[in-house]
Amino acid sequence: MTTLIDISGFPVGRDLSDSYPIAAAPTAEHAEMLLDRIGFIRNEIIPLAC
């Protein structure tokens, strides 16, 4: 099951180095990749721990 999340509010292009220690450019593509990983963790890994 895929959960769609609106990323239009994400600060694409803004420097987040003071907020999040992530070595990746702040792009829409990277935001999508992060959301995919979060979805996988929520849907596939967390249920196994419960």
N, C-alpha and C positions, 0 to 999 in steps of 0.2 A: 504494500500500500504506500503510495507516494503522497505526501502532504505538500501542497503548494503554499508557499509563503511569499507575500508581496515584499520585494526588496526595494521598492521605489523610494522608501524613506531612508535607506542606507546612505551614509555620507560618501558616495563614490567620488574618488578623486581627492578627498581630504586626507591630510596627514594624520594618522592615528597612532603614531609611534609613542606618544605620551600616554595614550589610553590603553593600548593593547600591544604586548611585545610579540608582534608577528612580523616576520621578514618576508612580506609579500606586498606588492603594489596594491593600493586601494582601488580595485577595478570591479566592475559589475561581474566579470567572469570569475574573479576570485571569490566574490560574495556568493555567487551561485554554487561554486565548488564547496565552500564552507557549509552552506545550507544543506547540500547533498550529504556531506559527512555527518552533520548533526542529525539529519533524518535517519541515516543508517544506524547511528548509535541509539537513537530513541526507539527505532522499530525493531532492530535486530539484537542488540546487545543488552540493553536495559531489561527487556522482558525476561531474558535468560537469568538475570540476577535476582528476580523476584520470586 
